[in-house]
Amino acid sequence: MSKDFDTFLEEQGITRETSAPMTPQQNGLAERMMQTLKGGARALLVHSGMSEGFWAEAMATAAHVINRSPRKGLDWRTPYELLYGHVPNVSYLRIFGCRAWVLNDKATAWDPKAKAMILVGYETGSKAYRLWNPTSRSIVISAKVRFDETDLPNHPAPPKPKPASPKQQPLLASPPDVEYVDIPIFPSTDEPSSSKIKPIIPRPPSPSTSSSSSESDATTLVKPKKEPTSKSATPHDTPFPANIPLFPSSTAPEPPTSPPASSSELPKDPPRRPQRQVKRPERYGALATTELEGVSQEERDQVYLSQVQLFASSAPSGEPTTYKEAHASPDSELWIKAMTDELESLQTLGTWVVCPKPENRKVIGCKWVYRIKTDADGKVTRYKARLVAKGYSQQPGLDYGDTFAPVTRLESIRLLLGIAALNDWEIRQVDVKTAYLYGDLDEEIYMEPPPGLKVPDGHVLRLVKALYGLKQAGRQWHAKLKSTLSTYDLKQIVSDPNTYVAHKVVDGKPCILVLPVYVDDLLPMGDKVLTDEFEAHIGNSFEVTLMGDASYFLGLRISRDRGANAISLDTGGRGGHTWQVNCEFFESF
């Protein structure tokens, strides 16, 4: 910053604050706008084909357009309108990089009246354009301009189409009963004038048709009238015979004087591709192999469509999308009970505090999300309503900072399940209720009251806990869970940060506990004594549901045979379709 600028700020009573080095998140609004400007400038340069040397002109043009574009955060008004009090006129805007013809005021009697230039922006403080003169390599400012927006001088030309090869196959398939032969459109001067055009011979309808019948039914082209030729004649001087039909017609008269073509003159059939039978892999089941052998493609499509309809009909339906739909649905009593339980849970955990609406802070919205929970067999277990904040309206650097939170990889879960089966470990499942609400917020966030919650007029909710939908909710929950697990001596694995492991000695015997975490779903596995202790420990910190031995986790149905030290994972199971994934683990683990 210059000293003149510092003096200006002091005179105006403005306090200047700076962000820490290498921390752009502290100035999130400006950084986000910079990304918007850079994206717009990059698009202008790429579309127009202008070089990177015009980046400053492109940035200025992008800012000029953005200031005159409506924005949702301004109630669909433009920054220009807020500053000057009226809607801007944008009829003068032109395509960046287009051809511009500028009036030549200094032209003599025989000079061109206009010069060809390129539009690169708009002059600040005047109703004029900024134009690039490629001849003098300078910027010209003028208002006497006419544009050709269809011409972008620096735009890369599209690739020219390659000429068609003589051996190239036609784009449209030939009719099944017609065979094409080469027809010379113009007679050659090297051939005798009595040369005839080869006829188009239709293929016989079936192999059983006799050759004599095929020859008698053959339709030939009408011979064009013989045109006088000379040695100096060129193909362009010869008229095209207009009476040559492109396809044979069953009603076309057969010339009586044309003798039937001999078998040696008939064109040979083009070689056909070998028709080998494609055998599908057996993993698709009998539906794709034995049951549909000899079935037409149309019937196969009908079978597939019926299976899709069966799967869709078995999926849960009737989930409302809005608060009004939930009240108007046939299951309104169940949805109202679900919303009441959710509000009671949120108020019990102290998720928010009712306060007057602040004047200088943006208030985010919220919505209800409704889900019908099912078990592994697709049966409805409960109706769930969750209150979600509209986190997409949060402002970076003001309402949130970092948002990243790790989850356990599915590959790690499958591997650990195999190791647990091999070592005969316990595999339990723990679900943390309203997990995100245990995360404490570091920022000050205000939210509109949800439908169904009564608050005094002019009041909003100041969030204290990380409500679902907030940008930082997942990260805050992960930080809370990590600190809680550390009290049980659980440490993160370097290769998978959201998988924890603890080694303890119980009664002189070494024991192990491995804990994969996927958001709010915990899958403790290990020796029985440690898994029992962990379930009691985690229940003292959070409200959890102890589901016992794991049977359904992240859409995977877990089937276990402890006697054989084997385990299998089953995905799907709806509509009669099951995709079995058997995991085999060897003694090398």
C-alpha positions as CSV (number, residue, x, y, z in Angstrom):
1,M,0.0,0.0,0.0
2,S,1.2,3.5,-0.8
3,K,1.6,6.3,1.7
4,D,-1.0,8.4,-0.2
5,F,-3.5,5.6,0.2
6,D,-2.8,5.3,3.9
7,T,-3.2,9.1,4.3
8,F,-6.6,8.9,2.4
9,L,-7.8,6.1,4.8
10,E,-6.8,8.2,7.8
11,E,-8.6,11.3,6.5
12,Q,-11.8,9.2,5.9
13,G,-11.6,7.5,9.3
14,I,-11.1,4.1,7.8
15,T,-9.1,1.4,9.7
16,R,-7.2,-0.9,7.4
17,E,-6.9,-4.5,8.3
18,T,-4.7,-7.1,6.6
19,S,-4.8,-10.9,6.5
20,A,-2.0,-13.1,7.7
21,P,0.5,-14.3,5.0
22,M,-0.5,-17.4,3.1
23,T,-4.1,-17.5,4.5
24,P,-6.4,-16.5,1.7
25,Q,-9.4,-18.0,3.6
26,Q,-9.3,-15.0,5.9
27,N,-10.3,-12.9,2.9
28,G,-12.8,-15.4,1.4
29,L,-15.1,-12.9,-0.4
30,A,-12.3,-11.2,-2.3
31,E,-10.6,-14.5,-3.1
32,R,-13.9,-15.9,-4.5
33,M,-14.5,-12.8,-6.6
34,M,-10.9,-13.1,-7.9
35,Q,-11.6,-16.6,-9.0
36,T,-14.8,-15.5,-10.7
37,L,-13.0,-12.7,-12.5
38,K,-10.1,-15.0,-13.6
39,G,-12.6,-17.6,-14.8
40,G,-14.4,-15.0,-16.9
41,A,-11.2,-13.5,-18.3
42,R,-9.9,-16.9,-19.2
43,A,-13.2,-17.7,-21.0
44,L,-12.9,-14.5,-23.0
45,L,-9.4,-15.1,-24.1
46,V,-10.0,-18.7,-25.0
47,H,-13.2,-18.0,-27.0
48,S,-11.7,-15.0,-28.8
49,G,-8.3,-16.6,-29.5
50,M,-6.5,-13.5,-28.1
51,S,-3.1,-14.1,-26.5
52,E,-2.3,-14.0,-22.8
53,G,-0.9,-10.5,-23.2
54,F,-4.5,-9.2,-23.2
55,W,-5.2,-10.6,-19.7
56,A,-5.6,-7.1,-18.2
57,E,-8.2,-6.1,-20.9
58,A,-10.0,-9.4,-20.4
59,M,-10.1,-8.9,-16.6
60,A,-11.4,-5.4,-16.9
61,T,-14.1,-6.6,-19.4
62,A,-15.1,-9.4,-17.0
63,A,-15.5,-6.9,-14.1
64,H,-17.4,-4.5,-16.3
65,V,-19.9,-7.3,-17.3
66,I,-20.2,-8.7,-13.7
67,N,-21.0,-5.3,-12.3
68,R,-23.9,-5.1,-14.7
69,S,-25.2,-8.7,-14.1
70,P,-28.0,-9.5,-11.6
71,R,-26.9,-11.5,-8.6
72,K,-28.9,-13.7,-6.3
73,G,-27.3,-12.3,-3.1
74,L,-28.5,-8.9,-4.1
75,D,-32.1,-10.0,-4.6
76,W,-31.4,-10.3,-8.4
77,R,-30.2,-6.8,-8.7
78,T,-27.0,-5.6,-10.2
79,P,-24.1,-3.9,-8.3
80,Y,-24.5,-1.0,-10.8
81,E,-28.1,-0.5,-9.8
82,L,-27.2,-0.4,-6.1
83,L,-24.6,2.2,-6.7
84,Y,-26.4,4.5,-9.1
85,G,-30.0,3.8,-8.3
86,H,-31.2,2.6,-11.8
87,V,-31.0,-0.4,-14.0
88,P,-27.9,-0.3,-16.3
89,N,-28.2,-0.2,-20.1
90,V,-26.4,-3.1,-21.6
91,S,-27.4,-2.7,-25.2
92,Y,-23.9,-1.5,-26.1
93,L,-22.1,-4.8,-25.0
94,R,-20.4,-6.7,-27.8
95,I,-18.5,-9.9,-28.2
96,F,-15.0,-9.7,-26.9
97,G,-12.4,-10.1,-29.7
98,C,-14.8,-9.5,-32.5
99,R,-14.0,-7.5,-35.7
100,A,-14.5,-3.7,-35.3
101,W,-14.5,-1.2,-38.1
102,V,-13.3,2.2,-36.7
103,L,-14.1,5.4,-38.6
104,N,-10.9,6.9,-40.0
105,D,-11.3,10.7,-39.3
106,K,-8.0,11.5,-41.0
107,A,-8.6,9.7,-44.2
108,T,-7.9,11.4,-47.5
109,A,-10.1,11.2,-50.5
110,W,-8.7,7.8,-51.6
111,D,-8.0,6.3,-48.2
112,P,-10.3,3.7,-46.6
113,K,-13.0,5.3,-44.6
114,A,-12.6,2.7,-41.8
115,K,-9.8,0.7,-40.2
116,A,-10.1,-3.0,-39.2
117,M,-9.5,-3.4,-35.4
118,I,-10.5,-5.8,-32.6
119,L,-12.7,-5.1,-29.6
120,V,-10.8,-5.6,-26.3
121,G,-13.0,-3.7,-23.8
122,Y,-14.8,-0.6,-22.7
123,E,-13.3,2.7,-21.7
124,T,-13.9,3.7,-18.0
125,G,-15.6,7.1,-17.6
126,S,-16.7,7.6,-21.2
127,K,-19.1,6.0,-23.7
128,A,-16.3,4.6,-25.9
129,Y,-14.8,1.3,-26.8
130,R,-11.2,0.1,-26.3
131,L,-9.9,-1.4,-29.6
132,W,-6.7,-3.1,-30.6
133,N,-5.0,-1.9,-33.8
134,P,-2.9,-4.8,-35.1
135,T,-1.2,-2.5,-37.6
136,S,0.2,0.0,-35.1
137,R,0.0,-2.5,-32.2
138,S,-1.7,0.0,-29.9
139,I,-4.9,0.5,-28.1
140,V,-7.4,2.9,-29.7
141,I,-10.3,4.5,-27.9
142,S,-13.3,5.4,-30.1
143,A,-17.1,5.6,-30.2
144,K,-17.4,5.6,-33.9
145,V,-17.3,1.9,-34.4
146,R,-19.3,-0.7,-36.3
147,F,-18.9,-4.4,-35.3
148,D,-19.1,-7.7,-37.0
149,E,-19.7,-10.1,-34.2
150,T,-19.7,-13.1,-36.5
151,D,-16.0,-12.5,-37.2
152,L,-13.4,-13.4,-34.6
153,P,-10.1,-12.7,-36.3
154,N,-7.9,-14.6,-33.8
155,H,-10.4,-17.4,-33.2
156,P,-8.8,-20.7,-34.2
157,A,-10.3,-22.0,-37.4
158,P,-12.2,-25.3,-37.2
159,P,-10.4,-28.3,-38.7
160,K,-11.3,-28.9,-42.3
161,P,-13.1,-32.1,-43.1
162,K,-11.0,-34.8,-44.7
163,P,-11.9,-35.7,-48.2
164,A,-13.9,-38.9,-48.4
165,S,-11.8,-41.9,-49.5
166,P,-13.0,-43.9,-52.5
167,K,-13.0,-47.0,-50.4
168,Q,-15.0,-45.4,-47.6
169,Q,-18.3,-47.2,-46.8
170,P,-21.5,-45.3,-47.2
171,L,-23.0,-43.6,-44.1
172,L,-26.4,-45.1,-44.7
173,A,-26.9,-48.8,-44.8
174,S,-28.1,-50.2,-48.1
175,P,-31.6,-51.7,-48.4
176,P,-31.5,-55.5,-47.7
177,D,-32.9,-56.3,-51.2
178,V,-30.7,-54.0,-53.3
179,E,-27.1,-54.4,-54.3
180,Y,-25.2,-51.3,-55.4
181,V,-22.8,-51.3,-58.4
182,D,-20.6,-48.5,-59.7
183,I,-22.5,-46.3,-62.2
184,P,-20.4,-43.9,-64.4
185,I,-22.3,-40.6,-64.3
186,F,-20.4,-39.2,-67.2
187,P,-19.4,-41.2,-70.3
188,S,-15.7,-41.6,-70.7
189,T,-14.1,-40.4,-73.9
190,D,-11.7,-43.4,-73.9
191,E,-14.5,-45.9,-74.1
192,P,-16.6,-46.6,-77.3
193,S,-19.8,-44.6,-77.5
194,S,-21.8,-47.9,-77.4
195,S,-20.8,-48.7,-73.8
196,K,-23.7,-49.5,-71.6
197,I,-24.4,-48.7,-68.0
198,K,-24.4,-51.7,-65.8
199,P,-27.8,-52.5,-64.3
200,I,-28.7,-52.7,-60.6
201,I,-29.6,-56.3,-59.9
202,P,-31.8,-57.0,-56.9
203,R,-30.8,-59.9,-54.7
204,P,-33.1,-63.0,-54.7
205,P,-35.5,-63.1,-51.9
206,S,-34.4,-66.6,-50.7
207,P,-31.9,-69.3,-51.8
208,S,-34.8,-71.5,-53.0
209,T,-35.7,-69.1,-55.8
210,S,-34.5,-70.4,-59.1
211,S,-31.9,-68.6,-61.2
212,S,-34.2,-68.3,-64.1
213,S,-36.8,-66.6,-62.1
214,S,-34.2,-64.2,-60.8
215,E,-33.0,-63.4,-64.2
216,S,-36.5,-62.8,-65.6
217,D,-37.4,-60.5,-62.7
218,A,-34.2,-58.5,-62.9
219,T,-34.8,-54.8,-63.4
220,T,-32.3,-52.8,-65.4
221,L,-31.8,-49.1,-65.9
222,V,-33.2,-47.3,-68.9
223,K,-30.4,-46.6,-71.3
224,P,-29.8,-42.8,-71.6
225,K,-30.0,-41.1,-74.9
226,K,-26.7,-41.1,-76.7
227,E,-25.1,-37.7,-76.7
228,P,-22.7,-36.6,-79.4
229,T,-19.1,-36.7,-78.1
230,S,-15.9,-35.3,-79.4
231,K,-12.3,-35.5,-78.5
232,S,-12.4,-32.1,-77.0
233,A,-15.4,-32.7,-74.8
234,T,-15.0,-32.6,-71.1
235,P,-17.0,-34.2,-68.3
236,H,-18.5,-30.9,-67.3
237,D,-19.9,-30.4,-70.8
238,T,-21.9,-33.6,-70.7
239,P,-25.4,-33.4,-69.3
240,F,-26.4,-35.8,-66.5
241,P,-29.0,-38.3,-67.6
242,A,-32.1,-37.4,-65.7
243,N,-34.0,-40.7,-66.3
244,I,-31.7,-43.0,-64.3
245,P,-33.6,-44.2,-61.2
246,L,-31.6,-44.4,-58.0
247,F,-33.4,-47.5,-56.7
248,P,-35.1,-50.2,-58.7
249,S,-38.9,-50.1,-58.7
250,S,-41.2,-53.0,-59.0
251,T,-43.4,-51.0,-61.4
252,A,-40.6,-50.0,-63.7
253,P,-41.1,-51.4,-67.2
254,E,-38.5,-54.0,-68.2
255,P,-36.7,-53.2,-71.5
256,P,-37.7,-55.8,-74.0
257,T,-34.4,-55.7,-76.0
258,S,-32.1,-56.1,-72.9
259,P,-30.8,-59.6,-72.8
260,P,-30.5,-61.2,-69.4
261,A,-27.1,-60.7,-67.8
262,S,-24.9,-63.8,-67.7
263,S,-23.7,-65.2,-64.4
264,S,-20.2,-63.9,-65.1
265,E,-21.4,-60.3,-65.4
266,L,-23.4,-60.4,-62.2
267,P,-21.7,-58.5,-59.3
268,K,-20.5,-60.7,-56.5
269,D,-21.8,-60.3,-53.0
270,P,-19.5,-58.4,-50.7
271,P,-17.8,-60.5,-48.1
272,R,-19.8,-60.8,-44.9
273,R,-18.4,-60.7,-41.4
274,P,-18.5,-64.0,-39.6
275,Q,-21.5,-64.4,-37.3
276,R,-20.0,-65.9,-34.2
277,Q,-22.1,-66.5,-31.1
278,V,-21.3,-64.2,-28.2
279,K,-21.3,-66.1,-24.9
280,R,-21.9,-63.8,-21.9
281,P,-20.0,-64.4,-18.7
282,E,-21.8,-66.8,-16.3
283,R,-21.8,-64.2,-13.6
284,Y,-24.8,-62.5,-15.2
285,G,-26.8,-65.7,-14.4
286,A,-29.3,-67.7,-16.5
287,L,-31.2,-64.5,-17.5
288,A,-28.4,-63.6,-20.0
289,T,-27.5,-67.1,-21.2
290,T,-29.8,-70.1,-21.2
291,E,-33.2,-68.5,-20.7
292,L,-32.9,-66.0,-23.5
293,E,-31.2,-68.2,-26.1
294,G,-33.0,-67.9,-29.4
295,V,-35.0,-64.9,-28.2
296,S,-35.2,-61.8,-30.4
297,Q,-33.7,-58.5,-29.3
298,E,-37.2,-56.9,-28.9
299,E,-38.2,-59.6,-26.5
300,R,-34.9,-59.2,-24.6
301,D,-35.6,-55.5,-24.2
302,Q,-39.1,-56.3,-22.8
303,V,-37.6,-58.7,-20.3
304,Y,-35.0,-56.0,-19.2
305,L,-37.7,-53.4,-19.0
306,S,-39.9,-55.6,-16.8
307,Q,-37.0,-56.2,-14.4
308,V,-36.3,-52.5,-14.2
309,Q,-39.9,-51.8,-13.4
310,L,-39.9,-54.5,-10.7
311,F,-36.8,-53.0,-9.1
312,A,-38.3,-49.5,-9.2
313,S,-41.6,-50.7,-7.8
314,S,-39.8,-52.4,-4.9
315,A,-37.8,-49.2,-4.0
316,P,-39.2,-47.0,-1.2
317,S,-41.5,-44.3,-2.4
318,G,-43.7,-41.6,-1.0
319,E,-40.9,-39.4,0.4
320,P,-42.1,-35.8,0.4
321,T,-39.8,-33.0,-0.7
322,T,-41.3,-30.1,1.2
323,Y,-43.0,-29.3,4.5
324,K,-46.4,-28.9,2.8
325,E,-46.1,-32.2,1.0
326,A,-45.3,-34.0,4.3
327,H,-48.5,-32.5,5.9
328,A,-50.6,-33.4,2.8
329,S,-49.3,-37.0,2.4
330,P,-51.3,-40.0,3.5
331,D,-48.5,-40.7,6.1
332,S,-48.7,-37.2,7.5
333,E,-49.0,-38.4,11.1
334,L,-45.8,-40.4,10.8
335,W,-44.0,-37.4,9.3
336,I,-45.2,-35.0,11.9
337,K,-44.0,-37.4,14.6
338,A,-40.6,-37.6,12.9
339,M,-40.3,-33.8,12.8
340,T,-41.4,-33.5,16.4
341,D,-38.8,-36.0,17.5
342,E,-36.1,-34.2,15.5
343,L,-36.9,-30.8,17.0
344,E,-37.0,-32.2,20.5
345,S,-33.6,-33.8,20.0
346,L,-32.1,-30.5,18.6
347,Q,-33.4,-28.5,21.5
348,T,-32.2,-31.0,24.1
349,L,-28.7,-30.9,22.7
350,G,-28.8,-27.0,22.8
351,T,-28.3,-26.7,19.0
352,W,-29.4,-23.1,18.9
353,V,-30.3,-20.0,20.8
354,V,-33.3,-17.7,19.9
355,C,-32.1,-14.1,19.5
356,P,-33.2,-10.9,17.6
357,K,-32.2,-10.8,14.0
358,P,-28.9,-9.0,13.5
359,E,-28.8,-6.2,11.0
360,N,-25.3,-6.6,9.7
361,R,-25.2,-10.4,9.3
362,K,-26.6,-12.7,6.7
363,V,-29.1,-15.2,7.9
364,I,-29.1,-18.6,6.1
365,G,-32.2,-20.7,5.5
366,C,-33.0,-24.3,6.3
367,K,-35.3,-27.1,5.1
368,W,-36.7,-30.5,6.1
369,V,-35.3,-33.6,4.4
370,Y,-37.5,-36.7,4.6
371,R,-36.4,-40.3,4.3
372,I,-38.0,-43.7,4.7
373,K,-35.5,-46.1,6.4
374,T,-35.4,-49.7,5.3
375,D,-33.6,-52.8,6.5
376,A,-31.4,-55.2,4.4
377,D,-34.6,-56.9,3.0
378,G,-36.2,-53.6,1.9
379,K,-38.8,-53.5,4.7
380,V,-39.7,-50.1,6.2
381,T,-38.3,-49.6,9.6
382,R,-39.0,-46.0,10.4
383,Y,-39.8,-42.6,9.0
384,K,-37.0,-40.0,9.5
385,A,-37.1,-36.2,9.2
386,R,-33.9,-34.3,9.4
387,L,-33.5,-30.5,9.6
388,V,-30.7,-29.4,7.3
389,A,-29.2,-25.9,7.0
390,K,-28.8,-24.4,3.6
391,G,-25.0,-24.3,3.8
392,Y,-24.6,-23.3,0.2
393,S,-25.4,-19.7,1.2
394,Q,-22.5,-19.5,3.7
395,Q,-19.7,-17.1,3.0
396,P,-16.2,-18.4,3.0
397,G,-13.9,-16.8,5.5
398,L,-16.9,-15.4,7.4
399,D,-19.2,-18.3,8.1
400,Y,-16.7,-21.1,7.7
401,G,-13.0,-22.0,7.1
402,D,-11.8,-25.5,6.4
403,T,-14.4,-28.2,5.6
404,F,-12.4,-31.4,4.9
405,A,-13.1,-34.5,7.1
406,P,-11.8,-38.0,6.3
407,V,-13.8,-41.2,6.1
408,T,-12.6,-44.8,6.0
409,R,-12.1,-46.2,2.5
410,L,-14.4,-49.0,1.5
411,E,-11.4,-51.1,0.5
412,S,-10.1,-50.8,4.0
413,I,-13.5,-52.0,5.4
414,R,-13.5,-55.1,3.2
415,L,-10.0,-55.9,4.1
416,L,-10.6,-55.5,7.8
417,L,-13.7,-57.7,7.6
418,G,-11.7,-60.4,6.0
419,I,-9.0,-60.2,8.6
420,A,-11.6,-60.2,11.4
421,A,-13.2,-63.4,10.0
422,L,-9.8,-65.1,9.6
423,N,-8.9,-64.3,13.3
424,D,-12.4,-64.9,14.6
425,W,-12.7,-61.3,16.0
426,E,-15.9,-59.7,17.1
427,I,-17.6,-57.4,14.5
428,R,-20.0,-55.0,16.1
429,Q,-21.9,-52.0,14.8
430,V,-22.5,-48.7,16.6
431,D,-24.6,-45.8,15.2
432,V,-24.2,-42.3,16.7
433,K,-27.5,-40.4,16.8
434,T,-27.4,-36.9,15.5
435,A,-23.6,-37.1,15.3
436,Y,-23.0,-33.6,13.7
437,L,-24.8,-31.9,16.6
438,Y,-21.9,-32.9,18.9
439,G,-19.5,-30.7,17.0
440,D,-19.0,-27.2,18.5
441,L,-19.1,-24.2,16.1
442,D,-16.2,-21.7,16.1
443,E,-18.1,-19.2,13.9
444,E,-21.2,-17.1,14.5
445,I,-24.0,-18.3,12.2
446,Y,-27.6,-17.3,12.2
447,M,-30.4,-19.3,10.7
448,E,-34.1,-18.8,9.9
449,P,-36.5,-20.8,12.1
450,P,-37.7,-24.0,10.4
451,P,-41.3,-24.6,9.4
452,G,-43.1,-26.0,12.4
453,L,-41.0,-24.1,15.1
454,K,-42.6,-21.0,16.6
455,V,-40.4,-18.1,17.6
456,P,-41.2,-14.4,18.3
457,D,-41.4,-12.1,15.4
458,G,-38.1,-10.6,14.3
459,H,-36.1,-13.4,16.0
460,V,-33.8,-16.0,14.4
461,L,-31.7,-18.9,15.6
462,R,-28.0,-18.5,16.4
463,L,-26.4,-21.9,15.9
464,V,-24.3,-23.2,18.7
465,K,-23.8,-26.8,17.3
466,A,-22.8,-27.9,13.8
467,L,-26.2,-28.6,12.3
468,Y,-26.4,-30.9,9.3
469,G,-25.9,-29.0,6.0
470,L,-23.3,-26.5,7.3
471,K,-20.1,-26.5,5.4
472,Q,-18.0,-27.2,8.4
473,A,-20.4,-29.7,10.1
474,G,-18.5,-32.8,9.1
475,R,-15.1,-31.4,10.1
476,Q,-16.4,-30.3,13.5
477,W,-17.9,-33.7,14.2
478,H,-14.6,-35.4,13.2
479,A,-12.7,-33.2,15.6
480,K,-15.1,-34.1,18.4
481,L,-15.0,-37.8,17.7
482,K,-11.2,-37.8,17.4
483,S,-10.7,-36.2,20.8
484,T,-13.2,-38.7,22.4
485,L,-11.4,-41.7,20.8
486,S,-8.1,-40.5,22.1
487,T,-9.3,-41.0,25.7
488,Y,-9.6,-44.7,24.9
489,D,-6.0,-44.9,23.5
490,L,-7.2,-45.3,20.0
491,K,-4.7,-43.9,17.5
492,Q,-5.1,-43.1,13.8
493,I,-3.6,-45.3,11.1
494,V,-1.3,-43.4,8.8
495,S,-2.5,-45.0,5.6
496,D,-6.2,-44.5,6.5
497,P,-6.7,-41.5,8.8
498,N,-10.2,-42.3,9.8
499,T,-9.4,-45.9,10.9
500,Y,-8.2,-46.2,14.5
501,V,-6.4,-49.0,16.4
502,A,-5.7,-49.7,20.0
503,H,-3.4,-52.4,21.5
504,K,-3.9,-53.4,25.2
505,V,-2.9,-56.2,27.4
506,V,-5.8,-57.8,29.4
507,D,-5.0,-60.5,32.0
508,G,-1.5,-60.9,30.4
509,K,-2.9,-61.5,26.9
510,P,-2.4,-59.0,24.1
511,C,-5.6,-57.7,22.6
512,I,-6.4,-55.5,19.7
513,L,-9.3,-53.2,18.7
514,V,-9.7,-51.8,15.2
515,L,-12.3,-49.1,14.6
516,P,-13.2,-48.0,11.0
517,V,-15.3,-44.8,11.1
518,Y,-17.6,-43.7,8.2
519,V,-19.1,-40.3,9.4
520,D,-21.5,-41.5,12.2
521,D,-21.3,-45.3,11.6
522,L,-18.7,-47.1,13.7
523,L,-17.6,-50.7,13.1
524,P,-15.5,-51.8,16.1
525,M,-13.8,-55.2,15.6
526,G,-11.3,-57.1,17.6
527,D,-11.1,-59.2,20.8
528,K,-14.4,-59.5,22.7
529,V,-13.1,-57.8,25.9
530,L,-12.1,-54.7,24.1
531,T,-15.2,-54.4,21.9
532,D,-17.4,-54.7,25.0
533,E,-15.3,-52.0,26.8
534,F,-15.5,-49.7,23.7
535,E,-19.3,-49.9,23.5
536,A,-19.6,-48.9,27.1
537,H,-17.0,-46.1,26.7
538,I,-18.6,-44.5,23.6
539,G,-22.1,-44.7,25.2
540,N,-20.9,-42.4,28.0
541,S,-19.9,-39.7,25.5
542,F,-22.6,-39.8,22.8
543,E,-26.1,-41.1,22.4
544,V,-25.6,-44.2,20.4
545,T,-27.5,-47.3,19.2
546,L,-25.7,-50.5,19.9
547,M,-26.7,-52.8,17.0
548,G,-24.8,-55.9,18.1
549,D,-23.1,-58.0,15.5
550,A,-22.8,-56.1,12.2
551,S,-25.2,-57.3,9.6
552,Y,-25.9,-54.3,7.3
553,F,-23.2,-51.5,6.9
554,L,-23.1,-48.8,4.2
555,G,-25.4,-50.8,1.9
556,L,-23.4,-54.0,2.4
557,R,-25.2,-57.0,3.9
558,I,-22.7,-59.0,6.0
559,S,-23.1,-62.8,6.2
560,R,-20.6,-64.6,8.4
561,D,-19.8,-68.3,9.0
562,R,-17.6,-68.2,12.2
563,G,-17.1,-72.0,12.1
564,A,-15.4,-71.8,8.7
565,N,-13.7,-68.4,9.4
566,A,-15.5,-67.0,6.2
567,I,-17.4,-63.9,5.5
568,S,-19.3,-62.6,2.4
569,L,-20.7,-59.2,1.5
570,D,-24.0,-58.9,-0.4
571,T,-25.0,-55.6,-2.1
572,G,-28.5,-55.1,-3.4
573,G,-31.2,-57.6,-2.5
574,R,-34.2,-55.6,-3.8
575,G,-36.5,-56.7,-6.5
576,G,-35.3,-60.3,-6.4
577,H,-31.8,-59.3,-7.7
578,T,-28.7,-59.9,-5.6
579,W,-25.1,-59.3,-6.7
580,Q,-22.9,-61.5,-4.6
581,V,-19.4,-60.4,-3.8
582,N,-17.4,-63.2,-2.0
583,C,-14.3,-62.0,-0.3
584,E,-11.6,-64.6,0.0
585,F,-8.7,-64.0,2.3
586,F,-5.7,-66.3,2.7
587,E,-3.4,-67.2,5.5
588,S,-0.9,-64.7,4.3
589,F,-2.8,-62.0,6.1
